[in-house]
Amino acid sequence: MKLRLCLILILACVVFVPISALAEVKIGFVNIASIMEKAPQAEAARKALKREFSSRDAALVADRDAVVSLENKLKRDEAVMSESKRLELERKILKRKREFNRAKEEMEEDFNIRRNEELNKLQRDVYDVIIKLAKSEKYDLMVTERVLYASDRIDITDKVLSWLNKSYKRSKKR
């Protein structure tokens, strides 16, 4: 009888203790896509990239317009041009197109490298803020991706954004 009672108590502990322990687990969910869109650091990175690449982009637009202008000249004057002038203009257009395409690819590659650098920096900042928030508010588990459903009760995305805003303002004061 005592053995049977002991087995029932042990079985009850095995079955019910984990369930009660789970009731005390504090879980938070962060919508990373929303953070990456709304964080002030993300907007600052977008503006910095725009400033950094705007002059090169403007130069590319000017180069493209020059090529279009040359092509229009060829179409317009082709009938009255000498064969040598037409060939010279066609070669010039082809050379300018190659230069344009090369410059465009180079700028796109440079832009992608810089965008990835900024994205990595932002991801590190977001990660650091989430970890600090989780530790300071004693979360046991933080979930960020591939979640089918998260109730508003555990969604702390706005709180993380608030912490990122504070962090951004502190970094601007330095």
C-alpha positions in Angstrom: 0.0 0.0 0.0 2.8 2.4 0.9 4.6 1.5 -2.3 1.5 2.2 -4.3 1.0 5.6 -2.6 4.6 6.5 -3.2 4.3 5.6 -6.9 1.1 7.7 -7.2 2.9 10.7 -5.6 5.9 10.3 -7.8 3.7 10.0 -10.9 1.7 13.1 -9.8 4.9 15.1 -9.4 6.2 14.0 -12.8 2.9 14.9 -14.5 1.9 18.1 -12.6 5.2 19.8 -11.7 6.2 20.6 -15.3 2.8 22.0 -16.0 2.9 24.2 -13.0 6.4 25.3 -13.8 5.3 26.3 -17.3 2.6 28.5 -15.8 5.4 30.7 -14.4 7.4 31.0 -17.7 7.4 34.6 -19.0 7.4 34.6 -22.8 7.8 37.6 -25.1 7.3 37.9 -28.9 9.0 40.6 -31.1 7.9 41.2 -34.6 11.3 41.8 -36.2 9.9 42.9 -39.6 8.0 45.7 -37.9 11.1 46.6 -35.9 13.3 46.8 -39.0 10.7 49.0 -40.7 9.9 51.4 -37.8 13.1 51.7 -35.7 14.8 55.1 -35.9 18.1 53.4 -36.6 16.6 51.9 -39.7 15.4 55.3 -41.0 18.8 56.8 -40.2 20.5 54.1 -42.1 18.2 54.6 -45.1 18.9 58.3 -45.1 22.6 57.8 -44.8 22.6 55.4 -47.7 20.6 57.9 -49.8 23.0 60.7 -49.0 26.0 58.5 -49.7 24.8 57.3 -53.1 22.7 60.2 -54.3 25.6 61.9 -56.2 26.6 58.6 -58.0 22.9 58.0 -58.8 22.6 61.5 -60.2 25.7 60.9 -62.3 24.2 57.7 -63.7 21.0 59.4 -64.6 23.0 62.1 -66.4 25.0 59.4 -68.3 21.8 57.5 -69.2 20.2 60.7 -70.5 23.3 61.4 -72.5 23.1 58.0 -74.1 19.4 58.5 -74.9 20.3 61.9 -76.4 22.9 60.3 -78.6 20.5 57.6 -79.7 17.9 60.2 -80.6 20.4 62.1 -82.6 21.3 59.0 -84.5 17.7 58.2 -85.3 17.0 61.8 -86.2 20.1 62.4 -88.4 20.9 58.9 -89.6 19.5 59.5 -93.1 21.7 62.6 -93.7 24.9 61.4 -92.0 27.8 60.0 -93.9 28.6 56.3 -93.3 31.7 57.2 -91.3 29.9 59.7 -89.1 27.1 57.2 -88.5 29.6 54.4 -87.6 31.5 56.8 -85.3 28.3 57.8 -83.5 27.1 54.1 -83.2 30.5 53.2 -81.6 30.3 56.2 -79.3 26.8 55.1 -78.2 28.0 51.5 -77.7 31.0 52.7 -75.7 28.8 55.0 -73.5 26.3 52.2 -72.9 29.1 49.9 -71.8 30.5 52.5 -69.5 27.1 53.3 -68.1 26.3 49.6 -67.4 29.7 49.1 -65.8 29.2 52.1 -63.5 25.6 51.1 -62.7 26.7 47.5 -61.7 29.6 48.9 -59.7 27.3 51.3 -57.8 24.7 48.6 -57.2 27.4 46.3 -55.8 28.7 49.1 -53.6 25.2 50.0 -52.5 24.4 46.3 -51.6 27.6 46.0 -49.6 26.9 49.2 -47.6 23.2 48.3 -47.2 24.2 44.9 -45.8 26.7 46.6 -43.4 24.0 48.9 -42.2 21.5 46.0 -41.9 24.0 43.9 -39.9 24.6 46.9 -37.5 20.9 47.4 -37.1 20.3 43.7 -36.4 23.1 43.8 -33.7 21.4 46.8 -32.1 18.0 45.2 -32.2 19.4 42.0 -30.7 21.2 43.8 -28.0 18.1 45.8 -27.0 16.0 42.6 -27.0 18.5 40.8 -24.7 18.7 43.8 -22.4 14.9 44.1 -22.2 14.5 40.4 -21.6 17.1 40.3 -18.8 15.8 43.5 -17.1 12.2 42.4 -17.2 13.1 38.7 -16.4 11.7 37.0 -19.5 12.4 33.3 -19.8 11.9 33.1 -23.5 11.9 35.6 -26.4 10.5 34.5 -29.8 11.0 36.5 -33.0 10.3 34.5 -36.1 8.0 31.8 -37.6 5.3 32.3 -35.0 1.8 31.5 -36.2 0.1 33.5 -33.5 1.2 35.7 -30.6 -1.3 37.4 -28.4 -1.1 41.1 -27.6 -0.3 40.0 -24.0 3.1 38.7 -25.0 3.8 40.9 -28.0 6.5 43.4 -26.8 7.4 44.8 -30.2 6.3 48.3 -29.2 8.3 48.1 -26.0 11.4 47.1 -28.0 10.8 50.0 -30.4 10.6 52.3 -27.4 13.9 51.0 -26.1 15.4 51.4 -29.6 14.2 55.0 -29.7 15.8 55.7 -26.3 19.0 54.1 -27.4 19.0 56.1 -30.7 18.5 59.4 -28.8 21.3 58.6 -26.4 23.6 57.8 -29.3 22.8 61.1 -31.0 23.7 63.0 -27.8 27.2 61.6 -27.8 
